[in-house]
Structure formats: C-alpha cells, structure tokens
Amino acid sequence: MWETIAGALITGVLTLMGVLISNGRAQAVTETKLEALTREVREHNGFARRMPVVEEQIRVINHRISDLERKE
C-alpha cells in the first residue's frame, strides 16, 4: 500500500515539474512574440503619423509644378 502511495506522489511531483517547465517555456515564447508585435505596431504608427505630412508636401509640390507650367 505504501509503495502505491509513494509511486503516486512521485508521479504527481514529476508531472507538476513537467507542467511548470512547459508553461515557463511557452510563456517565454509568448513574451518574445508580443515584443516583436509591439515593435511592428510602433513602426506602423510612426509611418501612419508621417503619411499625412508627406501627402501635404506632395500637394504643395504639385501646386508649385502647376504654377511653373502655367508660367511657361
């Protein structure tokens, strides 16, 4: 009877250790992916902030070109 209890306890402890190790690795992978996604979102946000400025500059350039073409 004691052998059965000891075997069950050892099996339970080893299973718990395996689960904890597995979860730790999975958490590390998740954190790495989250950091990569965060970096990509920040890059995209920077691009999204700059685009209206670039579009306005293009409009100004197009007006200047039109004015120059009319003068010729």
PQR file with spaces between the fields and no chain letter, atoms N, CA, C, O and H, PARSE charges and radii, in Angstrom:
ATOM       1  N    MET     1       0.816   -1.195    0.000 -0.4000 1.5000
ATOM       2  CA   MET     1       0.000    0.000    0.000 -0.0000 2.0000
ATOM       3  C    MET     1       0.867    1.270    0.000  0.5500 1.7000
ATOM       4  O    MET     1       0.584    2.206   -0.748 -0.5500 1.4000
ATOM       5  N    TRP     2       1.910    1.309    0.824 -0.4000 1.5000
ATOM       6  CA   TRP     2       2.777    2.489    0.883 -0.0000 2.0000
ATOM       7  C    TRP     2       3.527    2.689   -0.436  0.5500 1.7000
ATOM       8  O    TRP     2       3.807    3.816   -0.843 -0.5500 1.4000
ATOM       9  H    TRP     2       2.140    0.549    1.431  0.4000 1.0000
ATOM      10  N    GLU     3       3.843    1.575   -1.091 -0.4000 1.5000
ATOM      11  CA   GLU     3       4.529    1.692   -2.377 -0.0000 2.0000
ATOM      12  C    GLU     3       3.638    2.398   -3.401  0.5500 1.7000
ATOM      13  O    GLU     3       4.117    3.197   -4.205 -0.5500 1.4000
ATOM      14  H    GLU     3       3.615    0.659   -0.760  0.4000 1.0000
ATOM      15  N    THR     4       2.352    2.098   -3.363 -0.4000 1.5000
ATOM      16  CA   THR     4       1.404    2.706   -4.295 -0.0000 2.0000
ATOM      17  C    THR     4       1.285    4.204   -4.032  0.5500 1.7000
ATOM      18  O    THR     4       1.263    5.007   -4.965 -0.5500 1.4000
ATOM      19  H    THR     4       1.963    1.449   -2.709  0.4000 1.0000
ATOM      20  N    ILE     5       1.209    4.574   -2.754 -0.4000 1.5000
ATOM      21  CA   ILE     5       1.110    5.996   -2.393 -0.0000 2.0000
ATOM      22  C    ILE     5       2.392    6.730   -2.780  0.5500 1.7000
ATOM      23  O    ILE     5       2.339    7.827   -3.335 -0.5500 1.4000
ATOM      24  H    ILE     5       1.227    3.922   -1.995  0.4000 1.0000
ATOM      25  N    ALA     6       3.545    6.125   -2.487 -0.4000 1.5000
ATOM      26  CA   ALA     6       4.821    6.746   -2.827 -0.0000 2.0000
ATOM      27  C    ALA     6       4.944    6.893   -4.340  0.5500 1.7000
ATOM      28  O    ALA     6       5.395    7.930   -4.825 -0.5500 1.4000
ATOM      29  H    ALA     6       3.588    5.233   -2.036  0.4000 1.0000
ATOM      30  N    GLY     7       4.553    5.882   -5.079 -0.4000 1.5000
ATOM      31  CA   GLY     7       4.610    5.951   -6.539 -0.0000 2.0000
ATOM      32  C    GLY     7       3.702    7.042   -7.084  0.5500 1.7000
ATOM      33  O    GLY     7       4.075    7.764   -8.009 -0.5500 1.4000
ATOM      34  H    GLY     7       4.186    5.039   -4.685  0.4000 1.0000
ATOM      35  N    ALA     8       2.511    7.161   -6.510 -0.4000 1.5000
ATOM      36  CA   ALA     8       1.576    8.187   -6.953 -0.0000 2.0000
ATOM      37  C    ALA     8       2.122    9.581   -6.637  0.5500 1.7000
ATOM      38  O    ALA     8       1.998   10.497   -7.449 -0.5500 1.4000
ATOM      39  H    ALA     8       2.208    6.575   -5.759  0.4000 1.0000
ATOM      40  N    LEU     9       2.729    9.740   -5.453 -0.4000 1.5000
ATOM      41  CA   LEU     9       3.302   11.041   -5.093 -0.0000 2.0000
ATOM      42  C    LEU     9       4.464   11.419   -6.006  0.5500 1.7000
ATOM      43  O    LEU     9       4.562   12.560   -6.456 -0.5500 1.4000
ATOM      44  H    LEU     9       2.830    8.995   -4.793  0.4000 1.0000
ATOM      45  N    ILE    10       5.338   10.459   -6.275 -0.4000 1.5000
ATOM      46  CA   ILE    10       6.479   10.721   -7.163 -0.0000 2.0000
ATOM      47  C    ILE    10       5.984   11.084   -8.560  0.5500 1.7000
ATOM      48  O    ILE    10       6.477   12.030   -9.175 -0.5500 1.4000
ATOM      49  H    ILE    10       5.258    9.532   -5.910  0.4000 1.0000
ATOM      50  N    THR    11       5.020   10.334   -9.051 -0.4000 1.5000
ATOM      51  CA   THR    11       4.454   10.619  -10.366 -0.0000 2.0000
ATOM      52  C    THR    11       3.808   12.003  -10.394  0.5500 1.7000
ATOM      53  O    THR    11       3.978   12.745  -11.361 -0.5500 1.4000
ATOM      54  H    THR    11       4.619    9.566   -8.552  0.4000 1.0000
ATOM      55  N    GLY    12       3.081   12.351   -9.356 -0.4000 1.5000
ATOM      56  CA   GLY    12       2.446   13.663   -9.281 -0.0000 2.0000
ATOM      57  C    GLY    12       3.450   14.798   -9.267  0.5500 1.7000
ATOM      58  O    GLY    12       3.265   15.810   -9.944 -0.5500 1.4000
ATOM      59  H    GLY    12       2.944   11.748   -8.570  0.4000 1.0000
ATOM      60  N    VAL    13       4.528   14.627   -8.485 -0.4000 1.5000
ATOM      61  CA   VAL    13       5.563   15.663   -8.397 -0.0000 2.0000
ATOM      62  C    VAL    13       6.258   15.824   -9.749  0.5500 1.7000
ATOM      63  O    VAL    13       6.488   16.948  -10.197 -0.5500 1.4000
ATOM      64  H    VAL    13       4.678   13.805   -7.935  0.4000 1.0000
ATOM      65  N    LEU    14       6.590   14.719  -10.396 -0.4000 1.5000
ATOM      66  CA   LEU    14       7.256   14.799  -11.695 -0.0000 2.0000
ATOM      67  C    LEU    14       6.345   15.424  -12.758  0.5500 1.7000
ATOM      68  O    LEU    14       6.799   16.197  -13.601 -0.5500 1.4000
ATOM      69  H    LEU    14       6.404   13.806  -10.032  0.4000 1.0000
ATOM      70  N    THR    15       5.080   15.083  -12.704 -0.4000 1.5000
ATOM      71  CA   THR    15       4.124   15.684  -13.650 -0.0000 2.0000
ATOM      72  C    THR    15       4.016   17.182  -13.420  0.5500 1.7000
ATOM      73  O    THR    15       4.006   17.959  -14.375 -0.5500 1.4000
ATOM      74  H    THR    15       4.712   14.455  -12.019  0.4000 1.0000
ATOM      75  N    LEU    16       3.934   17.592  -12.161 -0.4000 1.5000
ATOM      76  CA   LEU    16       3.867   19.011  -11.835 -0.0000 2.0000
ATOM      77  C    LEU    16       5.107   19.752  -12.315  0.5500 1.7000
ATOM      78  O    LEU    16       4.999   20.854  -12.853 -0.5500 1.4000
ATOM      79  H    LEU    16       3.941   16.961  -11.385  0.4000 1.0000
ATOM      80  N    MET    17       6.266   19.169  -12.131 -0.4000 1.5000
ATOM      81  CA   MET    17       7.507   19.793  -12.601 -0.0000 2.0000
ATOM      82  C    MET    17       7.490   19.932  -14.125  0.5500 1.7000
ATOM      83  O    MET    17       7.889   20.965  -14.663 -0.5500 1.4000
ATOM      84  H    MET    17       6.354   18.274  -11.695  0.4000 1.0000
ATOM      85  N    GLY    18       7.033   18.902  -14.805 -0.4000 1.5000
ATOM      86  CA   GLY    18       6.956   18.960  -16.268 -0.0000 2.0000
ATOM      87  C    GLY    18       6.020   20.049  -16.749  0.5500 1.7000
ATOM      88  O    GLY    18       6.328   20.762  -17.704 -0.5500 1.4000
ATOM      89  H    GLY    18       6.709   18.063  -14.367  0.4000 1.0000
ATOM      90  N    VAL    19       4.888   20.177  -16.098 -0.4000 1.5000
ATOM      91  CA   VAL    19       3.921   21.207  -16.474 -0.0000 2.0000
ATOM      92  C    VAL    19       4.499   22.598  -16.231  0.5500 1.7000
ATOM      93  O    VAL    19       4.347   23.489  -17.066 -0.5500 1.4000
ATOM      94  H    VAL    19       4.638   19.597  -15.323  0.4000 1.0000
ATOM      95  N    LEU    20       5.155   22.785  -15.102 -0.4000 1.5000
ATOM      96  CA   LEU    20       5.739   24.095  -14.787 -0.0000 2.0000
ATOM      97  C    LEU    20       6.830   24.474  -15.788  0.5500 1.7000
ATOM      98  O    LEU    20       6.899   25.621  -16.228 -0.5500 1.4000
ATOM      99  H    LEU    20       5.279   22.061  -14.423  0.4000 1.0000
ATOM     100  N    ILE    21       7.676   23.520  -16.143 -0.4000 1.5000
ATOM     101  CA   ILE    21       8.741   23.777  -17.122 -0.0000 2.0000
ATOM     102  C    ILE    21       8.129   24.115  -18.479  0.5500 1.7000
ATOM     103  O    ILE    21       8.550   25.067  -19.136 -0.5500 1.4000
ATOM     104  H    ILE    21       7.621   22.587  -15.786  0.4000 1.0000
ATOM     105  N    SER    22       7.147   23.342  -18.890 -0.4000 1.5000
ATOM     106  CA   SER    22       6.485   23.566  -20.184 -0.0000 2.0000
ATOM     107  C    SER    22       5.809   24.928  -20.229  0.5500 1.7000
ATOM     108  O    SER    22       5.922   25.640  -21.228 -0.5500 1.4000
ATOM     109  H    SER    22       6.804   22.569  -18.357  0.4000 1.0000
ATOM     110  N    ASN    23       5.120   25.295  -19.178 -0.4000 1.5000
ATOM     111  CA   ASN    23       4.446   26.595  -19.131 -0.0000 2.0000
ATOM     112  C    ASN    23       5.443   27.741  -19.140  0.5500 1.7000
ATOM     113  O    ASN    23       5.190   28.780  -19.750 -0.5500 1.4000
ATOM     114  H    ASN    23       5.029   24.717  -18.367  0.4000 1.0000
ATOM     115  N    GLY    24       6.569   27.561  -18.472 -0.4000 1.5000
ATOM     116  CA   GLY    24       7.610   28.592  -18.463 -0.0000 2.0000
ATOM     117  C    GLY    24       8.150   28.844  -19.858  0.5500 1.7000
ATOM     118  O    GLY    24       8.354   29.993  -20.249 -0.5500 1.4000
ATOM     119  H    GLY    24       6.774   26.717  -17.977  0.4000 1.0000
ATOM     120  N    ARG    25       8.384   27.775  -20.614 -0.4000 1.5000
ATOM     121  CA   ARG    25       8.880   27.923  -21.981 -0.0000 2.0000
ATOM     122  C    ARG    25       7.821   28.559  -22.873  0.5500 1.7000
ATOM     123  O    ARG    25       8.131   29.431  -23.685 -0.5500 1.4000
ATOM     124  H    ARG    25       8.218   26.842  -20.297  0.4000 1.0000
ATOM     125  N    ALA    26       6.591   28.131  -22.727 -0.4000 1.5000
ATOM     126  CA   ALA    26       5.510   28.701  -23.531 -0.0000 2.0000
ATOM     127  C    ALA    26       5.350   30.192  -23.229  0.5500 1.7000
ATOM     128  O    ALA    26       5.113   30.988  -24.138 -0.5500 1.4000
ATOM     129  H    ALA    26       6.339   27.422  -22.068  0.4000 1.0000
ATOM     130  N    GLN    27       5.477   30.563  -21.980 -0.4000 1.5000
ATOM     131  CA   GLN    27       5.376   31.977  -21.592 -0.0000 2.0000
ATOM     132  C    GLN    27       6.506   32.781  -22.213  0.5500 1.7000
ATOM     133  O    GLN    27       6.288   33.907  -22.661 -0.5500 1.4000
ATOM     134  H    GLN    27       5.669   29.917  -21.241  0.4000 1.0000
ATOM     135  N    ALA    28       7.717   32.218  -22.248 -0.4000 1.5000
ATOM     136  CA   ALA    28       8.849   32.920  -22.848 -0.0000 2.0000
ATOM     137  C    ALA    28       8.617   33.144  -24.342  0.5500 1.7000
ATOM     138  O    ALA    28       8.919   34.219  -24.861 -0.5500 1.4000
ATOM     139  H    ALA    28       7.894   31.304  -21.885  0.4000 1.0000
ATOM     140  N    VAL    29       8.090   32.151  -25.024 -0.4000 1.5000
ATOM     141  CA   VAL    29       7.800   32.286  -26.456 -0.0000 2.0000
ATOM     142  C    VAL    29       6.727   33.349  -26.669  0.5500 1.7000
ATOM     143  O    VAL    29       6.842   34.173  -27.577 -0.5500 1.4000
ATOM     144  H    VAL    29       7.845   31.278  -24.603  0.4000 1.0000
ATOM     145  N    THR    30       5.700   33.336  -25.849 -0.4000 1.5000
ATOM     146  CA   THR    30       4.621   34.314  -25.965 -0.0000 2.0000
ATOM     147  C    THR    30       5.147   35.731  -25.745  0.5500 1.7000
ATOM     148  O    THR    30       4.776   36.649  -26.476 -0.5500 1.4000
ATOM     149  H    THR    30       5.606   32.667  -25.112  0.4000 1.0000
ATOM     150  N    GLU    31       5.998   35.912  -24.755 -0.4000 1.5000
ATOM     151  CA   GLU    31       6.562   37.237  -24.483 -0.0000 2.0000
ATOM     152  C    GLU    31       7.423   37.716  -25.646  0.5500 1.7000
ATOM     153  O    GLU    31       7.384   38.893  -26.004 -0.5500 1.4000
ATOM     154  H    GLU    31       6.300   35.166  -24.161  0.4000 1.0000
ATOM     155  N    THR    32       8.198   36.810  -26.235 -0.4000 1.5000
ATOM     156  CA   THR    32       9.039   37.175  -27.376 -0.0000 2.0000
ATOM     157  C    THR    32       8.182   37.612  -28.560  0.5500 1.7000
ATOM     158  O    THR    32       8.480   38.613  -29.212 -0.5500 1.4000
ATOM     159  H    THR    32       8.230   35.854  -25.944  0.4000 1.0000
ATOM     160  N    LYS    33       7.124   36.863  -28.834 -0.4000 1.5000
ATOM     161  CA   LYS    33       6.235   37.225  -29.936 -0.0000 2.0000
ATOM     162  C    LYS    33       5.534   38.553  -29.656  0.5500 1.7000
ATOM     163  O    LYS    33       5.361   39.367  -30.563 -0.5500 1.4000
ATOM     164  H    LYS    33       6.883   36.050  -28.304  0.4000 1.0000
ATOM     165  N    LEU    34       5.139   38.769  -28.432 -0.4000 1.5000
ATOM     166  CA   LEU    34       4.470   40.016  -28.061 -0.0000 2.0000
ATOM     167  C    LEU    34       5.407   41.209  -28.241  0.5500 1.7000
ATOM     168  O    LEU    34       4.984   42.265  -28.710 -0.5500 1.4000
ATOM     169  H    LEU    34       5.280   38.107  -27.696  0.4000 1.0000
ATOM     170  N    GLU    35       6.666   41.046  -27.872 -0.4000 1.5000
ATOM     171  CA   GLU    35       7.643   42.122  -28.058 -0.0000 2.0000
ATOM     172  C    GLU    35       7.828   42.434  -29.538  0.5500 1.7000
ATOM     173  O    GLU    35       7.920   43.600  -29.921 -0.5500 1.4000
ATOM     174  H    GLU    35       7.010   40.188  -27.491  0.4000 1.0000
ATOM     175  N    ALA    36       7.883   41.394  -30.373 -0.4000 1.5000
ATOM     176  CA   ALA    36       8.043   41.604  -31.813 -0.0000 2.0000
ATOM     177  C    ALA    36       6.825   42.328  -32.381  0.5500 1.7000
ATOM     178  O    ALA    36       6.972   43.252  -33.181 -0.5500 1.4000
ATOM     179  H    ALA    36       7.808   40.446  -30.062  0.4000 1.0000
ATOM     180  N    LEU    37       5.642   41.923  -31.980 -0.4000 1.5000
ATOM     181  CA   LEU    37       4.422   42.587  -32.456 -0.0000 2.0000
ATOM     182  C    LEU    37       4.349   44.034  -31.993  0.5500 1.7000
ATOM     183  O    LEU    37       3.931   44.915  -32.745 -0.5500 1.4000
ATOM     184  H    LEU    37       5.522   41.173  -31.330  0.4000 1.0000
ATOM     185  N    THR    38       4.758   44.274  -30.757 -0.4000 1.5000
ATOM     186  CA   THR    38       4.767   45.641  -30.226 -0.0000 2.0000
ATOM     187  C    THR    38       5.703   46.517  -31.049  0.5500 1.7000
ATOM     188  O    THR    38       5.372   47.660  -31.365 -0.5500 1.4000
ATOM     189  H    THR    38       5.098   43.559  -30.146  0.4000 1.0000
ATOM     190  N    ARG    39       6.869   45.985  -31.395 -0.4000 1.5000
ATOM     191  CA   ARG    39       7.836   46.738  -32.196 -0.0000 2.0000
ATOM     192  C    ARG    39       7.249   47.051  -33.579  0.5500 1.7000
ATOM     193  O    ARG    39       7.404   48.165  -34.080 -0.5500 1.4000
ATOM     194  H    ARG    39       7.138   45.057  -31.139  0.4000 1.0000
ATOM     195  N    GLU    40       6.580   46.074  -34.194 -0.4000 1.5000
ATOM     196  CA   GLU    40       5.976   46.289  -35.506 -0.0000 2.0000
ATOM     197  C    GLU    40       4.860   47.329  -35.448  0.5500 1.7000
ATOM     198  O    GLU    40       4.728   48.151  -36.355 -0.5500 1.4000
ATOM     199  H    GLU    40       6.455   45.169  -33.787  0.4000 1.0000
ATOM     200  N    VAL    41       4.064   47.298  -34.392 -0.4000 1.5000
ATOM     201  CA   VAL    41       2.982   48.276  -34.252 -0.0000 2.0000
ATOM     202  C    VAL    41       3.560   49.676  -34.084  0.5500 1.7000
ATOM     203  O    VAL    41       3.029   50.634  -34.648 -0.5500 1.4000
ATOM     204  H    VAL    41       4.172   46.631  -33.655  0.4000 1.0000
ATOM     205  N    ARG    42       4.622   49.805  -33.330 -0.4000 1.5000
ATOM     206  CA   ARG    42       5.245   51.125  -33.153 -0.0000 2.0000
ATOM     207  C    ARG    42       5.790   51.654  -34.471  0.5500 1.7000
ATOM     208  O    ARG    42       5.657   52.841  -34.769 -0.5500 1.4000
ATOM     209  H    ARG    42       5.052   49.027  -32.872  0.4000 1.0000
ATOM     210  N    GLU    43       6.412   50.765  -35.272 -0.4000 1.5000
ATOM     211  CA   GLU    43       6.906   51.185  -36.578 -0.0000 2.0000
ATOM     212  C    GLU    43       5.744   51.637  -37.461  0.5500 1.7000
ATOM     213  O    GLU    43       5.841   52.658  -38.140 -0.5500 1.4000
ATOM     214  H    GLU    43       6.520   49.801  -35.030  0.4000 1.0000
ATOM     215  N    HIS    44       4.665   50.893  -37.454 -0.4000 1.5000
ATOM     216  CA   HIS    44       3.495   51.241  -38.265 -0.0000 2.0000
ATOM     217  C    HIS    44       2.902   52.569  -37.814  0.5500 1.7000
ATOM     218  O    HIS    44       2.525   53.393  -38.648 -0.5500 1.4000
ATOM     219  H    HIS    44       4.585   50.063  -36.902  0.4000 1.0000
ATOM     220  N    ASN    45       2.814   52.784  -36.515 -0.4000 1.5000
ATOM     221  CA   ASN    45       2.255   54.035  -36.010 -0.0000 2.0000
ATOM     222  C    ASN    45       3.107   55.229  -36.432  0.5500 1.7000
ATOM     223  O    ASN    45       2.581   56.291  -36.763 -0.5500 1.4000
ATOM     224  H    ASN    45       3.120   52.115  -35.838  0.4000 1.0000
ATOM     225  N    GLY    46       4.417   55.046  -36.417 -0.4000 1.5000
ATOM     226  CA   GLY    46       5.304   56.120  -36.875 -0.0000 2.0000
ATOM     227  C    GLY    46       5.069   56.427  -38.342  0.5500 1.7000
ATOM     228  O    GLY    46       5.039   57.590  -38.744 -0.5500 1.4000
ATOM     229  H    GLY    46       4.844   54.183  -36.147  0.4000 1.0000
ATOM     230  N    PHE    47       4.902   55.384  -39.137 -0.4000 1.5000
ATOM     231  CA   PHE    47       4.618   55.556  -40.559 -0.0000 2.0000
ATOM     232  C    PHE    47       3.268   56.241  -40.755  0.5500 1.7000
ATOM     233  O    PHE    47       3.143   57.135  -41.592 -0.5500 1.4000
ATOM     234  H    PHE    47       4.926   54.439  -38.810  0.4000 1.0000
ATOM     235  N    ALA    48       2.272   55.834  -39.998 -0.4000 1.5000
ATOM     236  CA   ALA    48       0.933   56.410  -40.120 -0.0000 2.0000
ATOM     237  C    ALA    48       0.940   57.889  -39.731  0.5500 1.7000
ATOM     238  O    ALA    48       0.169   58.672  -40.286 -0.5500 1.4000
ATOM     239  H    ALA    48       2.374   55.108  -39.317  0.4000 1.0000
ATOM     240  N    ARG    49       1.790   58.278  -38.798 -0.4000 1.5000
ATOM     241  CA   ARG    49       1.873   59.691  -38.407 -0.0000 2.0000
ATOM     242  C    ARG    49       2.562   60.524  -39.480  0.5500 1.7000
ATOM     243  O    ARG    49       2.229   61.693  -39.674 -0.5500 1.4000
ATOM     244  H    ARG    49       2.416   57.642  -38.347  0.4000 1.0000
ATOM     245  N    ARG    50       3.526   59.919  -40.179 -0.4000 1.5000
ATOM     246  CA   ARG    50       4.276   60.670  -41.186 -0.0000 2.0000
ATOM     247  C    ARG    50       3.525   60.809  -42.510  0.5500 1.7000
ATOM     248  O    ARG    50       3.753   61.774  -43.239 -0.5500 1.4000
ATOM     249  H    ARG    50       3.796   58.969  -40.021  0.4000 1.0000
ATOM     250  N    MET    51       2.656   59.889  -42.832 -0.4000 1.5000
ATOM     251  CA   MET    51       1.983   59.905  -44.139 -0.0000 2.0000
ATOM     252  C    MET    51       1.186   61.182  -44.402  0.5500 1.7000
ATOM     253  O    MET    51       1.310   61.733  -45.495 -0.5500 1.4000
ATOM     254  H    MET    51       2.471   59.105  -42.240  0.4000 1.0000
ATOM     255  N    PRO    52       0.380   61.685  -43.473 -0.5600 1.5000
ATOM     256  CA   PRO    52      -0.337   62.936  -43.768  0.2800 2.0000
ATOM     257  C    PRO    52       0.616   64.093  -44.077  0.5500 1.7000
ATOM     258  O    PRO    52       0.302   64.946  -44.907 -0.5500 1.4000
ATOM     259  N    VAL    53       1.763   64.126  -43.422 -0.4000 1.5000
ATOM     260  CA   VAL    53       2.752   65.178  -43.683 -0.0000 2.0000
ATOM     261  C    VAL    53       3.283   65.029  -45.100  0.5500 1.7000
ATOM     262  O    VAL    53       3.399   66.015  -45.829 -0.5500 1.4000
ATOM     263  H    VAL    53       2.018   63.432  -42.748  0.4000 1.0000
ATOM     264  N    VAL    54       3.604   63.809  -45.490 -0.4000 1.5000
ATOM     265  CA   VAL    54       4.119   63.563  -46.836 -0.0000 2.0000
ATOM     266  C    VAL    54       3.054   63.904  -47.879  0.5500 1.7000
ATOM     267  O    VAL    54       3.364   64.499  -48.911 -0.5500 1.4000
ATOM     268  H    VAL    54       3.509   63.008  -44.898  0.4000 1.0000
ATOM     269  N    GLU    55       1.815   63.534  -47.615 -0.4000 1.5000
ATOM     270  CA   GLU    55       0.736   63.836  -48.560 -0.0000 2.0000
ATOM     271  C    GLU    55       0.581   65.344  -48.738  0.5500 1.7000
ATOM     272  O    GLU    55       0.381   65.816  -49.858 -0.5500 1.4000
ATOM     273  H    GLU    55       1.563   63.051  -46.777  0.4000 1.0000
ATOM     274  N    GLU    56       0.669   66.092  -47.665 -0.4000 1.5000
ATOM     275  CA   GLU    56       0.570   67.552  -47.759 -0.0000 2.0000
ATOM     276  C    GLU    56       1.741   68.111  -48.542  0.5500 1.7000
ATOM     277  O    GLU    56       1.564   69.022  -49.351 -0.5500 1.4000
ATOM     278  H    GLU    56       0.830   65.708  -46.756  0.4000 1.0000
ATOM     279  N    GLN    57       2.931   67.584  -48.317 -0.4000 1.5000
ATOM     280  CA   GLN    57       4.099   68.051  -49.066 -0.0000 2.0000
ATOM     281  C    GLN    57       3.936   67.750  -50.555  0.5500 1.7000
ATOM     282  O    GLN    57       4.327   68.566  -51.390 -0.5500 1.4000
ATOM     283  H    GLN    57       3.075   66.844  -47.660  0.4000 1.0000
ATOM     284  N    ILE    58       3.376   66.616  -50.896 -0.4000 1.5000
ATOM     285  CA   ILE    58       3.139   66.266  -52.298 -0.0000 2.0000
ATOM     286  C    ILE    58       2.141   67.237  -52.921  0.5500 1.7000
ATOM     287  O    ILE    58       2.320   67.670  -54.060 -0.5500 1.4000
ATOM     288  H    ILE    58       3.058   65.954  -50.218  0.4000 1.0000
ATOM     289  N    ARG    59       1.093   67.578  -52.178 -0.4000 1.5000
ATOM     290  CA   ARG    59       0.123   68.553  -52.683 -0.0000 2.0000
ATOM     291  C    ARG    59       0.792   69.905  -52.989  0.5500 1.7000
ATOM     292  O    ARG    59       0.545   70.519  -54.027 -0.5500 1.4000
ATOM     293  H    ARG    59       0.947   67.226  -51.253  0.4000 1.0000
ATOM     294  N    VAL    60       1.639   70.343  -52.059 -0.4000 1.5000
ATOM     295  CA   VAL    60       2.338   71.620  -52.253 -0.0000 2.0000
ATOM     296  C    VAL    60       3.244   71.535  -53.477  0.5500 1.7000
ATOM     297  O    VAL    60       3.276   72.460  -54.289 -0.5500 1.4000
ATOM     298  H    VAL    60       1.840   69.844  -51.216  0.4000 1.0000
ATOM     299  N    ILE    61       3.966   70.455  -53.614 -0.4000 1.5000
ATOM     300  CA   ILE    61       4.862   70.279  -54.758 -0.0000 2.0000
ATOM     301  C    ILE    61       4.071   70.282  -56.063  0.5500 1.7000
ATOM     302  O    ILE    61       4.487   70.899  -57.044 -0.5500 1.4000
ATOM     303  H    ILE    61       3.940   69.704  -52.954  0.4000 1.0000
ATOM     304  N    ASN    62       2.935   69.596  -56.075 -0.4000 1.5000
ATOM     305  CA   ASN    62       2.112   69.561  -57.285 -0.0000 2.0000
ATOM     306  C    ASN    62       1.608   70.947  -57.653  0.5500 1.7000
ATOM     307  O    ASN    62       1.567   71.292  -58.834 -0.5500 1.4000
ATOM     308  H    ASN    62       2.596   69.094  -55.279  0.4000 1.0000
ATOM     309  N    HIS    63       1.224   71.749  -56.663 -0.4000 1.5000
ATOM     310  CA   HIS    63       0.786   73.119  -56.938 -0.0000 2.0000
ATOM     311  C    HIS    63       1.932   73.956  -57.507  0.5500 1.7000
ATOM     312  O    HIS    63       1.732   74.746  -58.430 -0.5500 1.4000
ATOM     313  H    HIS    63       1.258   71.469  -55.704  0.4000 1.0000
ATOM     314  N    ARG    64       3.118   73.781  -56.959 -0.4000 1.5000
ATOM     315  CA   ARG    64       4.269   74.541  -57.452 -0.0000 2.0000
ATOM     316  C    ARG    64       4.582   74.158  -58.891  0.5500 1.7000
ATOM     317  O    ARG    64       4.882   75.017  -59.720 -0.5500 1.4000
ATOM     318  H    ARG    64       3.281   73.140  -56.209  0.4000 1.0000
ATOM     319  N    ILE    65       4.508   72.860  -59.182 -0.4000 1.5000
ATOM     320  CA   ILE    65       4.758   72.398  -60.557 -0.0000 2.0000
ATOM     321  C    ILE    65       3.707   72.979  -61.496  0.5500 1.7000
ATOM     322  O    ILE    65       4.032   73.438  -62.591 -0.5500 1.4000
ATOM     323  H    ILE    65       4.264   72.162  -58.509  0.4000 1.0000
ATOM     324  N    SER    66       2.461   72.960  -61.073 -0.4000 1.5000
ATOM     325  CA   SER    66       1.387   73.526  -61.903 -0.0000 2.0000
ATOM     326  C    SER    66       1.624   75.005  -62.165  0.5500 1.7000
ATOM     327  O    SER    66       1.442   75.480  -63.286 -0.5500 1.4000
ATOM     328  H    SER    66       2.196   72.588  -60.183  0.4000 1.0000
ATOM     329  N    ASP    67       2.032   75.735  -61.123 -0.4000 1.5000
ATOM     330  CA   ASP    67       2.312   77.165  -61.282 -0.0000 2.0000
ATOM     331  C    ASP    67       3.463   77.395  -62.266  0.5500 1.7000
ATOM     332  O    ASP    67       3.403   78.305  -63.094 -0.5500 1.4000
ATOM     333  H    ASP    67       2.180   75.348  -60.212  0.4000 1.0000
ATOM     334  N    LEU    68       4.510   76.569  -62.174 -0.4000 1.5000
ATOM     335  CA   LEU    68       5.643   76.700  -63.074 -0.0000 2.0000
ATOM     336  C    LEU    68       5.255   76.371  -64.515  0.5500 1.7000
ATOM     337  O    LEU    68       5.724   77.019  -65.451 -0.5500 1.4000
ATOM     338  H    LEU    68       4.559   75.830  -61.501  0.4000 1.0000
ATOM     339  N    GLU    69       4.402   75.370  -64.688 -0.4000 1.5000
ATOM     340  CA   GLU    69       3.960   75.010  -66.033 -0.0000 2.0000
ATOM     341  C    GLU    69       3.123   76.120  -66.651  0.5500 1.7000
ATOM     342  O    GLU    69       3.217   76.371  -67.852 -0.5500 1.4000
ATOM     343  H    GLU    69       4.021   74.844  -63.927  0.4000 1.0000
ATOM     344  N    ARG    70       2.319   76.775  -65.855 -0.4000 1.5000
ATOM     345  CA   ARG    70       1.484   77.870  -66.365 -0.0000 2.0000
ATOM     346  C    ARG    70       2.334   79.077  -66.776  0.5500 1.7000
ATOM     347  O    ARG    70       1.987   79.782  -67.724 -0.5500 1.4000
ATOM     348  H    ARG    70       2.243   76.570  -64.879  0.4000 1.0000
ATOM     349  N    LYS    71       3.428   79.314  -66.080 -0.4000 1.5000
ATOM     350  CA   LYS    71       4.297   80.447  -66.387 -0.0000 2.0000
ATOM     351  C    LYS    71       5.005   80.251  -67.723  0.5500 1.7000
ATOM     352  O    LYS    71       5.314   81.228  -68.406 -0.5500 1.4000
ATOM     353  H    LYS    71       3.709   78.740  -65.311  0.4000 1.0000
ATOM     354  N    GLU    72       5.259   79.029  -68.097 -0.4000 1.5000
ATOM     355  CA   GLU    72       5.969   78.769  -69.361 -0.0000 2.0000
ATOM     356  C    GLU    72       5.001   78.888  -70.458  0.5500 1.7000
ATOM     357  O    GLU    72       5.363   78.712  -71.622 -0.5500 1.4000
ATOM     358  H    GLU    72       5.008   78.236  -67.542  0.4000 1.0000
